[in-house]
């Protein structure tokens, strides 16, 4: 767990079009990616039938990092085009942010699939994904709600009382929207830089975000199962 002191999710979520779009983007991603999870994991296992759960999770992480790096780099590549490029890069920033969010949701739910954790319940699924994507702040919140700052995923998906899920999800959503908007706004400006700089900023920035999500998932889920169940 990070040594930095994390502020608790308090206050109202950011208002305005971007905040609304992001909150709706989270809900859309949770609904859209969930049906794809089993097939996503099965596809990796078909390519390597002898792969252990740990190896599949590593493959999921590599695919996730590649997906978000390509997404971020694509927006930055537009800025190479003289005059038009910077405007086009800024205009597509919202779509790129939502694409990165989709990839984060799919990765988190796929890791849950490997751990054989249930994600059918929408409220539990929402808490699981937001808790991972929020990162270190999620660990702090989960410590208060589940009594565990690590290895909390099974508690959330399996035994946490439903009465606690509503307030938990509201707090995580507020914190997520604030952090995501700040991070993606900075990345959008970086991707708009000309002369190929935006391409590097977009790819590297999204890659850093993905690595943070992967570390948070490792803390939330704990060690991979030794064998398939």
Phi, psi and omega in degrees: 000141183296145179282352181283147177278123182262132175291142179283150178290108181227168175079183183272152178293154179305137179268180178096177186296318183294317178297317178298315181297321182290318178299319177290328177296322177298312181297318179296317181296319180298319180285320186285322186277333184304315180293344183270348191296308183301317179294324179298314178291317181298324180297319178294319181291328177295323180289333180218082185302336182268004183295136176280165175306320180297320180291324178294319178297321176296319178295320177299318179296319179295316179296319179299312181296319179296317182298314183285329177294318178295318179299313180293320180292328181296318178294321178292329180295329179298329183291348178292329182293124182303141175066297185288328191300313182298317179296317181295321180297316178295322183293330182266002185300321181297316180295322179293321179297318180290327176295319177295323178295316177304314181296322179294319179295313180299317180298312182298315181291328178292321177296321176299321178298316179297323179280000180059039177265140181286135179229019182290324181288123185300320182292318178293321178297318179297315180296320180298309184293312181296321179299324178284311186292329178293332175086226186300324177297326177296321177299318180296316180295316181295328176301318181289322187273319185255346184084004182226129175270344177229160179055037184266351187300318181294323178298315182294319185275346190238317192228354180295129180304139182300330181297336180273343187289322181300304178299323179298312181294324178297315179294316179296321181295318179298313181295318181298312183300315180299310183292319182295318180296317179297312183294314183289330176296317178295317180294323180299318178294321179294320179294336182279355179294139184279185173063028177084352180294321181299324179300313181293315180300316181296313182293312183292320180299315178292327179293319177299317178300315181297319179298323178294320178295319179297317178296319179295322178294320178300320179290320184288317185271335184080190182299145178296154175297149182288331180216165180284142180250000000 
